[in-house]
């Protein structure tokens, strides 16, 4: 079994010892050959992934406060829920039309009953004749949308990939493990928000490629691949830094709404939870405030997608024209060798520079990355036309010290000799 087959069979990321001598021309150290493969797999004992709530069907208004008295507890609760529907509708209309709440049109309770999909109890206190609660109201998107007015179709942002970053106890985490901040973003119903959030679940390959290190990486090349994978146009990184004053005591959360690869700060604020039990509520409030900050930035034009993360069609056309004008020389006739290079790739920029340097060598038919391990060792599959010793000489001419063996050698395709027509007897 060749090395590539072993890689495919292992199902993990292949790592290898680093080479001490740096690669000056390509930005990384290169090893050629067969090495003992070490399979780095995700620890399955750690619970990862929090599926987000499906927000496509309902608008949500949260934090509606009611204080109603009645003949009995049931009457007080019913009156409280009726009042929550009225106040929730006014807030939804004002948010959708960017107008004050006082200007919202009043709807009869019979109409509200048809457009309200449900009531969420966030907190409530019940007495024999009084009902005090904090409620959330869910409105059916199809029915409520018809009553939101001419501006009911809210302006939507480009798809934004969400990477919730938590810094607690000196450790930064995104999707490496389940966090309370990730759960808060999964609970958030984004149907009524003008921001088109793309919320990864956090399982599968997500912990490897959407980690805390990636959230702060400025390189555009790797970000383009990630955004294309998740169907997003840009990225937002809501960040929280949690400080616990003492075990079981208050928790201070310092929040920041960051946007883009360069992490431009949109808003920042601080909230405090009385204890660990109040932490989820504080995080939910922070998510709503960050969403409101992103929405305000969208209305002011400060949340547009980064054009450097998108390859324009004109650029692609120019590349095609340059290739047509200066085609690559055909590979020389002779045997072709398939080699697997182990490349030290501390950054995505180093990986791209290495690929470009290899493709620039005369005689290289193709160079493709088969396994990416940023901060470790990646694998590049190189097809070389000719004698493998000449490949070593080409690398040595650029001052690159390599060692390795040939993985596979393919004979050149046999030439087809045209057959002359046989005379008919």
N, C-alpha and C positions, 0 to 999 in steps of 0.2 A: 504494500500500500504506500503510495507516495505521500509527500508531506501535505499537499492540499487536501487529499482524502482524509488524512488524520485531522486536519483542521475542521473540515465539514462534519466529521463524525463526532468530534468533541462537543460541538454546539456551544462553544464559549469563545471568549476573547483570548487570543494567544499572546503570551508574554515571553520575553527572553531577556537574558542579562544585557545590561547596557554596555556600550563600547566606550572606553575612556576617551579615545581620540575623537575630537569633534569633526564634523563634516563641514569644511569651510565653504565649499561651493554650493552645497544643497541645504545647509542649515540644520543638519542632523547627522548622527553617526549611522553607518550602514554596515550590516553584516550579511554575508551571503552564505547560505548553507543550511544544513539540517542541524537543528538543535533540539534538545529535549523540551518538548512542549509542556507548558504548565497551563492548565485550564482554570481561568478565573471566572467563577460562576457567582450568581447572586445568591446570597444566603437566604434560603427559603424559610428559615425559622422566624424571620422578621416579617411582621405583618405590614404590607404596603398596599397603597391604593385605597382611595375613598371615592366611589362613583358620585359624580355631582347630580344634584336634583334636576330632573328634566323641567326646564322652564319655558318650553315652547308653547304651552297651552294656556298659561295664566299670567295676568299681571298681579303684582304683589305690593301691598302697602303695609308696612310694619310699624310697630310702636304707637298704635292708636290708643290713647288713654281715655277711659270712661269711668264715671262715678255716678251711679244711678240708684235711686231708691224705689221701692215698690211695695205692693201689698204683702208679698212673700218673697222667698228667695228665688223661685222660678220666674216670677214676674219681673224682679229686678234684673235677673240675668237676661231675659228676653229683651227688656228695654235697653240694656247695655249693648247687646249685639246689634239691635236696630240702630243705636246711636253710632256704633263703630262703622256700620255700613255707610251711613251718611257722611261721616268725617273721612272715611277712607276714599269714597268717591270724589269728594272735593279735593283731596290731596292728589289723587291720580289724575284728575282733569288738569289741575294746576301744573303738575309735572309734565304732562304730555303737551300742553299748550304754552308752557313757559309764561304763565300768568299767575297773579296772586290767588291764594286760596279763596279769598272773599268773593272773587268774581265767578266762581264755579256755579253752574246752573243747578238748581235744586231738583232732585228727582223724587217721585213718590216711592214709598216703601215697596209697593207692588212691583215697580220697575226694577228697583234695586235687588229684590228677591230673584229676579230672572237673570241678572248679570253677575251676581255674587256666586262664586264657585265653592267657597268655604270660609270658615273662620278658624284662625289658629290662635290658641290660647298661649300667650307667652308668659303671663303671670296673672293670677287672679286671687282675690280674697272675697269670700262669701260670708254674709251674716244673714240673720233671719229676714231682714228687710233692705239690705244694701248690697250692691255689687260693685266692687272696685277692681279693675283689670287693665292689663296691657295686652292688646290684641293685634293680630295681623289679619288683613282681609285679602282674599284671593278673588280676582275678577276674571271671568271668562274672557279670553282674548278676542274671540270672534264677536261676541255680543257687545262687550264693552267698547270695542274698537269702533263700532258704528255710532256711538254716542259721544265720542271724544272730540268731535268737531273737525273743522277743516284741517287743523294741524295735528290731528290724531296720529297720522303717520310720522312718527318721530324720525329725525335724522339719525342714521346709524353709522357707527364708526367702522373702519375696516376690521376684519377679524384680528383680534389681539390674543396672542398666546399668553396665558397666565402662569407665572412661576411664583407661588407664594413662598417667600423666604423667611425662615425663622432663625433668630440668633438667640440662643439660650444657654447659659452656663459656659460661654466661650466657644460654643459649637454652632456652626451654621449648617442648616439643613433645608433642602427643598422637597424633593420626592424620595430621598434616601430612606426615610421611614415615615410612618404616620405621625403627623403633628396636629396639635389643636388648631393651628392657623390654616392648615390644609383642610381640616374638617369644616372650619368656618366658611371657607370659600366654596366647599362642596354643598353646604346647606343653603348658600345664598341663591335666591331665585332671581335670575338675571333677565326674566322675560320683560319686565318693565323698564329695564335700563337701556339707554341709547348705545351702550358699549357692547359690541359683539364679542363676548368672551369665548375663547377656546380653552376649555378646562380639561387638561389631561387627567386620567384616572389615577395615574401614579403606579401602575403595575407593569409587568412585562419589562420592556427595555427602558421605560421612562426613568427609573432611578439612575441608570447609567449615563443617559445623555441629557437629562434635565436635572442636574445636580447644582449644589451651591457654587461650585467652581464655574459652571457654564453660565450661571446668572450674571457673573461679573466679567465674563470674557468679552473684550471689545472687538475681536476679529469678525469681519463680515462673512468670510467664506463659509465657515461652519454654521453660522446662523442662517444663511440662505437655505442650506440643506434641512435644518431643523424646522424652519417655518414652512418649507414646502411639504415636509413629512406630515405636519399637523394641520395643514390647510390654513395657515395664518399669514398675515401681511406684516405684522410687527409684534412686539412683545411688551408686556407690562410686568413689573416685578414689585408687587406689594410686599413690603418688608416690615417685620416686627422684631424688636429687641426686648425680650422679657427679662425683668429683674425681680427676683423674689427676695423680699426684705428679710424674712425668716421662714422656716418651714411652717406651713399652715397659715402664714400671715398674708399681708397685702402683696399683690402682684402689679408691678408697674410695666406698662407696655408703651414703648416709643415706636410710633408707626410712621412710615414714609411711603408715599405713592410714587413709584419710579416708572419712567416710560422710556422705552427704546434700548438699544444695545449700549448706548452711552450712559444709561441710567440717569436721565434728566429728572430732577425732582419736581413733581407737580404739587405736592402738599406734604405737610408733616404735622403731627400732633401727638399728644401724650394722654393716655387714659389710665385709670387705676381701678383694679378689682379688689374688693375687700378681702377675698380669700380665693382658694383654688376653685371652690364651687361657683363663684361668680365669674371665673375666667371665660367660659364659653359665651356668656352674655356680652362681656366686654369686647370679645373678638368679633361677635356678630355686629355690634354697634360700629366697630372700626371698619368692617367690610363695607357697611352702608356709607360711612363717611368717605372712604376711599373711592367707592363707586361714584358718589356725588362729586368728588374732586375731579375724577376722570371725565364725568359728564360735563362739568363746567369748562374744563380744558377743551373738550370737543366743540362746545358752542363758541368758544373764543378762537378756535382755529389752531390751538396748541397741541392737538393730539392727532395730527396727520401722520400717515405711514412714512417711514424712512425710505426715500427713493433709492438709497444705496443698497437696500436689501432686495431689490427687485431688478432683474435683468431686463432692460428695455428691449423691445423688438427691433429698434433701429440698431442697437449694438450687435444683436445677433445677426442682422442682415449684413452689417459691415464685416463681421467675422467670416460669414459665408463667402462674401465677395473676395476677401483677402486670401482665403484658402483656394478659391477658384483661380485667382490670378497667380498664385505661387504654390502650386501643388507640391506635396511632399514627394521626394524621390522614391521610386519603387524600391522595395527591399532587394538586396543583392541575392543572387541565386546561391543556393547552398543549404546546408542543414540549419534548422532553427532550434534554438535552445530555450527552454522554459526554466527560469530561475525564480526563486522566491526570496525576496530581500527582506531582512528584518531591519526596520528603520526606527531610530529613536526620534519620536515626534512629541516634543514637549508642548507644542501648540499646533493649531490648524494651519497657521501660516508656514511653519516648518514643514508640514506634510505637503502642502502645495508646492513649496520651493523644491522639495526633493523630487516630486513627480516631474516638475518642469525640467530640472537638471537631468534626470534620466532620459526623458523624451528628447532632450537636445543632443544626446550622444549619437554619433553616426553609427548606424547599424541597429538601433533600437526600433523594433517594429511596433511595440506597444508597451505601455507601463500603466497598470491599473491597480488601485488599492483594493485588496481583498478583505482586510481586517483593520479597523481603525481603533486605536487605543491612545487617545490624547493624554499626554503626561506619562506615557509608557512606550511600548514598542509596537508599531504597526507593521503589517505585511503588505508588500508591493510585488505583484506578479509582473515580471519583465520577460518579454519575448525578444530574443536576440538572434539576428540573422548572421550566421557565420560561426567561426571557431570561438568557443568560450574563452580561450586564452587571450584573444583580441579584446574581449570585453574587459578582462582584468587590466590589460594594457591601457585601454581607454580611460578607465577609472584612475589608474595610477598616473596617467598624464595630467590629471587634474589635482593630483596630490591627495588622493583618497586611498587610505590603507584599508584593504578588504581581505577577507578570508572566507572560503566557503567551498561548496561542492555543487555540482550540476544536479538539478532535480530530475529533469527529463530532457531527452533529446529527440527531436522529430526529424525524419528525413525530408528532403525537399520534395514537393509534389512532382510526380513523374510527368515528363513531357508527353503530350499526346501527338503522335505522328499521323498526319492525315493519310488515309488509305486512298491509293489511286484506284479508280473504278476498274473492275475486272472486265475484260472483253467478253461480249456475249457470244457463246458458241453458236 
